Amino acid sequence: MALSNHYPALLKWPGWQQLAAATEPGARPVHTGQHLMPQQALRPGQLAIALMLAATAMTAVQNTLIRLLADSGIHPFEIAFFRSLFGFVSVAALVGWRVRSLPQTSAIGLLGASGVLHMVSMLAFFYGLSLMPLNDSAALTFATPLFGTLGAAFFLREKVSPRRWAAIGIGFIGVIIVLRPGAVPLGLGPGLVLLSTVSFAGVTVLIKRLSGTESTITIVFYQSLFVSLLTLLPAAIVWSWPTGSGLLMLISLGLLGTLGWLCFTRAFALADASAILPLEFARLPFIALLAYALFGEIPDRWVWLGASVIFASTLYVARREHLEHRAAALLDAGLGAKLPR
């Protein structure tokens, strides 16, 4: 029986269909003749901004839920398992997956490797998040694209211009500002979050490699499946059955993860990355508000300064990469564009 049979109303909702349109490369808006709200349809640029802000807000809520669940006594490894499991169920429901009809792929090895790295990233981040302030962990995760650029340079042999190397170096100065080694004890939490950041950068490198042959939904489907299976063993070691409220938060965590990914992907399908990437910095104020309201945590000036340096360098790297790829495409087309140095 198809899992979609359990969610007929959800899968027929035009808003879900519009978000699902982002699951294939080059997707365009799906026009269903209906609107998400009884109002005039948003322009693509406006919708991209709204979706990006929604994705950052959902990420902030996810991090807060992880912390609340960990504080309630559920081990981070178990939280990671349920996050993966319910995320997988929601993805399977989205594509109407049938047990005997898996999405076809010719890169199961790379998908498995991506799943292993994603598992390491998730376990490290969830555990680290339970040991350090939410704001500090959010600031450190902004460095993921910097590690991703390093990975692409060394493993995919992508050319990185001197300006991008300089921006990467400045970004790592921002990491040092957030951590302030010598001024405050580092502890296990920041180390785990950095491990998570590096591991997830590896995931992005593999996804970049896979995106040439595999659809987005195939990548996400198998990643969700592999991570669910891989996190089951560490979760079983520390297992404790969640209560009703805890189970509800775990289900919400999985659904938010899938919805956040759909919003994020759709935003990039509707607008240029350099135009909407700055909105990702809104994640820090969102998290700061939640951290203050629920845990009484207030980010100090060093966190804001370091996060700003990291994000500015990340934004510059992304912008330069976009310009270099566009110039290379024009050069290949014989239009004589000059590659940025």
MARFIKOL-972005 format. One record per residue (C-alpha): chain; residue number from 1; z, x, y. Coordinates in Angstrom, 1 decimal. Example, Ala and Ser with C-alpha at 12.3 -4.5 7.8 and 13.67 -1.06 7.14 Angstrom:
BEGIN
R  chaine  num       Z       X       Y
R       A    1     7.8    12.3    -4.5
R       A    2     7.1    13.7    -1.1
***
This chain:
BEGIN
R  chaine  num       Z       X       Y
R       A    1     0.0     0.0     0.0
R       A    2    -0.9     1.3     3.4
R       A    3     2.0     2.2     5.6
R       A    4     0.1     0.5     8.5
R       A    5     0.8    -2.9     6.7
R       A    6     4.4    -2.5     7.8
R       A    7     3.4    -2.1    11.5
R       A    8     0.6    -4.6    12.1
R       A    9     1.7    -5.7    15.5
R       A   10     2.3    -2.2    16.7
R       A   11    -1.1    -0.9    15.5
R       A   12    -2.9    -3.9    17.1
R       A   13    -1.3    -3.4    20.4
R       A   14    -4.0    -2.2    22.8
R       A   15    -1.7     0.3    24.5
R       A   16    -1.2     2.0    21.1
R       A   17    -4.9     2.0    20.5
R       A   18    -5.5     3.7    23.8
R       A   19    -3.0     6.4    23.0
R       A   20    -4.5     6.8    19.5
R       A   21    -7.9     7.6    21.0
R       A   22    -6.5    11.0    21.8
R       A   23    -6.4    12.0    18.2
R       A   24    -9.9    13.3    18.0
R       A   25   -11.4    16.1    20.0
R       A   26   -13.3    15.0    23.1
R       A   27   -11.8    11.6    23.0
R       A   28   -12.4     9.2    25.9
R       A   29   -10.5     6.2    27.1
R       A   30   -10.6     3.2    24.7
R       A   31   -11.5     0.0    26.6
R       A   32   -10.0    -3.0    24.8
R       A   33   -10.5    -5.6    27.5
R       A   34    -6.8    -5.7    28.1
R       A   35    -4.3    -3.7    30.1
R       A   36    -1.0    -2.2    29.3
R       A   37     0.4    -4.0    32.4
R       A   38    -0.8    -7.1    34.2
R       A   39    -2.2    -5.0    37.0
R       A   40    -5.3    -3.2    38.1
R       A   41    -6.2    -0.3    35.7
R       A   42    -5.3     3.2    36.8
R       A   43    -7.9     5.8    37.5
R       A   44    -8.1     8.6    34.9
R       A   45    -6.4    11.1    37.2
R       A   46    -3.6     8.7    38.0
R       A   47    -3.2     7.8    34.3
R       A   48    -3.1    11.4    33.4
R       A   49    -0.2    12.0    35.8
R       A   50     1.7     9.0    34.5
R       A   51     1.2    10.1    30.9
R       A   52     2.2    13.7    31.6
R       A   53     5.4    12.6    33.4
R       A   54     6.1    10.2    30.5
R       A   55     5.7    13.1    28.1
R       A   56     8.1    15.3    30.0
R       A   57    10.6    12.6    30.3
R       A   58    10.5    11.9    26.6
R       A   59    11.0    15.6    25.8
R       A   60    14.1    15.6    28.0
R       A   61    15.4    12.5    26.2
R       A   62    14.7    14.2    22.8
R       A   63    16.6    17.3    23.7
R       A   64    19.5    15.1    24.9
R       A   65    19.5    13.1    21.7
R       A   66    19.6    16.3    19.6
R       A   67    22.6    17.5    21.5
R       A   68    24.3    14.1    21.2
R       A   69    23.7    14.0    17.5
R       A   70    24.9    17.6    17.0
R       A   71    28.1    16.8    19.0
R       A   72    28.7    13.7    16.8
R       A   73    28.9    15.9    13.7
R       A   74    25.4    15.8    12.2
R       A   75    24.2    19.3    11.4
R       A   76    21.1    20.5    13.4
R       A   77    19.3    21.2    10.2
R       A   78    19.7    17.6     9.1
R       A   79    18.6    16.4    12.6
R       A   80    15.5    18.5    12.3
R       A   81    14.7    17.0     8.9
R       A   82    15.0    13.4    10.1
R       A   83    13.1    14.2    13.3
R       A   84    10.2    15.5    11.1
R       A   85    10.5    12.7     8.6
R       A   86    10.4     9.8    11.1
R       A   87     7.8    11.7    13.1
R       A   88     5.6    11.9    10.0
R       A   89     6.1     8.2     9.2
R       A   90     5.0     7.3    12.7
R       A   91     1.9     9.5    12.5
R       A   92     1.1     8.1     9.1
R       A   93     1.4     4.6    10.5
R       A   94    -0.8     5.5    13.4
R       A   95    -3.7     6.6    11.2
R       A   96    -3.2     3.9     8.6
R       A   97    -2.7     6.6     6.0
R       A   98    -2.9     5.6     2.3
R       A   99    -1.1     7.6    -0.4
R       A  100    -4.3     8.4    -2.3
R       A  101    -6.4     9.1     0.8
R       A  102    -5.1    12.2     2.6
R       A  103    -7.0    13.5     5.6
R       A  104    -9.6    16.0     4.4
R       A  105    -9.2    19.6     5.4
R       A  106   -10.6    23.0     4.4
R       A  107    -7.8    25.0     6.0
R       A  108    -4.7    24.0     4.0
R       A  109    -3.5    27.7     4.0
R       A  110    -3.5    27.9     7.8
R       A  111    -2.0    24.5     8.1
R       A  112     0.7    25.5     5.7
R       A  113     1.4    28.7     7.7
R       A  114     1.5    26.6    10.9
R       A  115     4.0    24.3     9.2
R       A  116     6.3    27.2     8.2
R       A  117     6.3    28.6    11.8
R       A  118     6.9    25.1    13.1
R       A  119     9.8    24.7    10.7
R       A  120    11.4    28.0    11.8
R       A  121    10.9    26.9    15.5
R       A  122    12.4    23.5    15.0
R       A  123    15.5    24.7    13.0
R       A  124    16.1    27.6    15.5
R       A  125    15.7    25.3    18.5
R       A  126    17.9    22.5    17.2
R       A  127    20.7    24.9    16.2
R       A  128    20.4    26.8    19.5
R       A  129    20.4    23.6    21.5
R       A  130    23.8    22.7    20.0
R       A  131    25.3    26.0    21.2
R       A  132    24.1    26.3    24.8
R       A  133    23.6    24.2    28.0
R       A  134    20.6    22.0    27.9
R       A  135    19.2    23.4    31.2
R       A  136    19.3    27.0    30.0
R       A  137    17.4    26.1    26.8
R       A  138    14.8    24.1    28.7
R       A  139    14.2    27.0    31.1
R       A  140    13.6    29.4    28.2
R       A  141    11.1    27.1    26.5
R       A  142     8.8    27.5    29.5
R       A  143     8.0    30.9    28.2
R       A  144     6.2    29.6    25.1
R       A  145     2.7    29.9    26.7
R       A  146     3.4    33.5    27.6
R       A  147     4.2    34.4    24.0
R       A  148     1.2    32.3    23.0
R       A  149    -1.1    34.4    25.2
R       A  150     0.3    37.6    23.6
R       A  151    -0.3    36.2    20.1
R       A  152    -3.9    35.2    21.0
R       A  153    -4.5    38.7    22.4
R       A  154    -3.2    40.5    19.3
R       A  155    -4.2    38.2    16.5
R       A  156    -7.2    36.3    17.7
R       A  157    -8.5    39.3    19.7
R       A  158    -8.9    37.3    22.9
R       A  159    -9.5    39.3    26.0
R       A  160    -6.7    39.1    28.6
R       A  161    -7.4    40.2    32.1
R       A  162    -5.1    42.6    34.0
R       A  163    -4.0    39.9    36.3
R       A  164    -2.9    37.7    33.3
R       A  165    -1.0    40.7    31.8
R       A  166     0.8    41.1    35.1
R       A  167     1.6    37.4    35.2
R       A  168     3.0    37.6    31.7
R       A  169     5.2    40.6    32.7
R       A  170     6.5    38.6    35.7
R       A  171     7.2    35.7    33.4
R       A  172     9.4    37.8    31.2
R       A  173    11.3    38.9    34.3
R       A  174    12.1    35.2    34.7
R       A  175    13.4    35.1    31.1
R       A  176    15.8    38.0    32.0
R       A  177    16.9    36.1    35.1
R       A  178    17.9    33.1    33.0
R       A  179    19.7    35.1    30.4
R       A  180    21.3    37.6    32.8
R       A  181    22.1    40.1    30.1
R       A  182    25.3    42.1    31.0
R       A  183    26.4    39.5    33.5
R       A  184    27.1    36.7    30.9
R       A  185    27.5    36.9    27.1
R       A  186    24.2    36.1    25.4
R       A  187    25.6    34.5    22.3
R       A  188    23.7    33.1    19.3
R       A  189    22.3    30.0    21.2
R       A  190    19.9    31.8    23.5
R       A  191    18.7    34.1    20.7
R       A  192    17.9    31.1    18.6
R       A  193    16.0    29.4    21.4
R       A  194    14.0    32.5    22.1
R       A  195    13.2    32.8    18.3
R       A  196    12.1    29.1    18.5
R       A  197     9.9    29.9    21.5
R       A  198     8.2    32.8    19.8
R       A  199     7.7    30.9    16.6
R       A  200     6.2    27.9    18.4
R       A  201     3.9    30.3    20.3
R       A  202     2.7    31.3    16.8
R       A  203     2.1    27.6    16.1
R       A  204    -0.1    27.3    19.2
R       A  205    -2.1    30.4    18.2
R       A  206    -2.8    28.9    14.8
R       A  207    -3.6    25.5    16.3
R       A  208    -6.1    27.2    18.6
R       A  209    -7.7    28.7    15.5
R       A  210    -7.6    25.4    13.5
R       A  211    -9.0    23.3    16.4
R       A  212   -12.4    24.7    15.8
R       A  213   -12.7    23.0    12.4
R       A  214    -9.9    20.4    12.1
R       A  215    -9.3    17.2    14.1
R       A  216    -6.1    16.9    16.1
R       A  217    -4.8    14.1    13.9
R       A  218    -5.4    16.2    10.7
R       A  219    -3.4    19.1    12.2
R       A  220    -0.5    16.9    13.3
R       A  221    -0.5    15.0    10.0
R       A  222    -0.2    18.1     7.8
R       A  223     2.2    19.8    10.2
R       A  224     4.5    16.8    10.1
R       A  225     4.2    16.6     6.3
R       A  226     4.9    20.3     5.7
R       A  227     7.8    20.5     8.2
R       A  228     9.4    17.4     6.6
R       A  229     9.2    19.0     3.2
R       A  230    10.3    22.4     4.4
R       A  231    13.3    21.2     6.3
R       A  232    14.6    19.1     3.4
R       A  233    16.2    22.0     1.6
R       A  234    18.3    23.4     4.5
R       A  235    19.2    19.8     5.4
R       A  236    20.3    19.1     1.8
R       A  237    22.7    22.1     1.9
R       A  238    24.6    20.6     4.9
R       A  239    23.9    16.9     4.2
R       A  240    26.1    14.1     5.4
R       A  241    24.9    10.5     5.6
R       A  242    24.4     9.4     9.2
R       A  243    26.1     6.3    10.5
R       A  244    24.3     3.2    11.9
R       A  245    24.2     4.5    15.5
R       A  246    23.3     8.0    14.3
R       A  247    20.5     6.7    12.2
R       A  248    19.1     4.7    15.1
R       A  249    19.1     7.8    17.3
R       A  250    17.4     9.8    14.6
R       A  251    14.7     7.2    14.3
R       A  252    14.3     7.2    18.1
R       A  253    14.0    11.0    18.0
R       A  254    11.1    10.8    15.6
R       A  255     9.3     8.0    17.5
R       A  256     9.8     9.8    20.8
R       A  257     8.3    13.0    19.4
R       A  258     5.1    11.2    18.3
R       A  259     4.8     9.2    21.5
R       A  260     5.4    12.2    23.6
R       A  261     2.7    14.1    21.8
R       A  262     0.2    11.2    22.2
R       A  263     1.0    11.0    25.9
R       A  264     0.7    14.8    26.3
R       A  265    -2.6    15.0    24.4
R       A  266    -4.1    12.0    26.3
R       A  267    -3.1    13.4    29.6
R       A  268    -5.1    16.6    28.9
R       A  269    -8.1    14.5    27.7
R       A  270    -8.2    12.6    31.0
R       A  271    -7.7    15.5    33.5
R       A  272    -8.1    19.2    33.8
R       A  273    -5.2    21.2    32.5
R       A  274    -4.7    23.2    35.7
R       A  275    -4.3    19.9    37.6
R       A  276    -1.5    18.3    35.4
R       A  277     0.2    21.4    33.9
R       A  278     2.5    21.7    37.0
R       A  279     4.0    18.3    36.2
R       A  280     5.5    19.9    33.0
R       A  281     8.1    21.5    35.3
R       A  282     9.5    18.0    35.9
R       A  283    11.1    18.4    32.5
R       A  284    13.8    20.6    34.0
R       A  285    15.0    18.0    36.6
R       A  286    14.9    15.3    34.0
R       A  287    17.0    17.3    31.7
R       A  288    19.3    18.4    34.5
R       A  289    20.0    14.7    35.4
R       A  290    20.7    13.8    31.7
R       A  291    22.9    16.9    31.2
R       A  292    25.0    16.2    34.2
R       A  293    25.4    12.5    33.4
R       A  294    26.3    12.9    29.7
R       A  295    27.8    16.4    29.5
R       A  296    28.8    17.3    33.0
R       A  297    26.5    20.4    32.9
R       A  298    25.2    21.7    36.2
R       A  299    22.4    24.3    36.2
R       A  300    23.3    27.3    38.4
R       A  301    20.9    28.9    40.9
R       A  302    19.9    31.6    38.3
R       A  303    18.6    29.0    35.9
R       A  304    16.5    27.4    38.6
R       A  305    15.2    30.7    39.9
R       A  306    14.4    32.1    36.4
R       A  307    12.7    28.8    35.3
R       A  308    10.6    28.8    38.5
R       A  309     9.5    32.4    37.9
R       A  310     8.6    31.7    34.3
R       A  311     6.8    28.5    35.1
R       A  312     4.9    29.9    38.0
R       A  313     3.6    32.8    35.8
R       A  314     2.8    30.4    33.0
R       A  315     0.8    28.2    35.4
R       A  316    -1.0    31.3    36.8
R       A  317    -1.9    32.4    33.2
R       A  318    -3.2    29.0    32.4
R       A  319    -5.3    28.8    35.6
R       A  320    -6.8    32.3    35.0
R       A  321    -7.6    31.4    31.4
R       A  322    -9.4    28.3    32.6
R       A  323   -11.4    30.2    35.2
R       A  324   -12.3    32.9    32.7
R       A  325   -13.5    30.4    30.1
R       A  326   -15.5    28.5    32.6
R       A  327   -17.1    31.7    33.9
R       A  328   -17.9    32.8    30.4
R       A  329   -19.5    29.4    29.6
R       A  330   -21.7    29.7    32.8
R       A  331   -22.6    33.3    31.8
R       A  332   -23.7    32.1    28.3
R       A  333   -25.8    29.4    29.9
R       A  334   -27.6    32.1    31.9
R       A  335   -26.3    31.0    35.3
R       A  336   -25.1    34.5    36.1
R       A  337   -21.4    33.8    36.7
R       A  338   -19.1    36.7    37.2
R       A  339   -16.1    36.9    34.9
R       A  340   -12.8    37.1    36.9
R       A  341   -11.0    40.4    36.6
***
